[in-house]
């Protein structure tokens, strides 16, 4: 896509800043966010090319080590 094609709809508009969202609360981590972080970490650690030295520690931390 050319630069001119990208600007056909006009300049980007400023997005409103979120306030008091559950994901912004440092004390309360939403369950969906915790699960997503765990999944990301496990996928990242199990990806080919990764040295995997932290995988057993991560599996143990998430209670997944049998």
PEQUI-V262483 format. One record per helix or strand of 2 or more residues. SS is the DSSP state (A for helix, B for strand). FROM is the first residue (numbers start at 1). LEN is the number of residues. If there is no record, write none. Layout:
SS|FROM|LEN, SS|FROM|LEN
//
This chain:
A|3|4, A|22|3, A|31|16, A|55|7
//
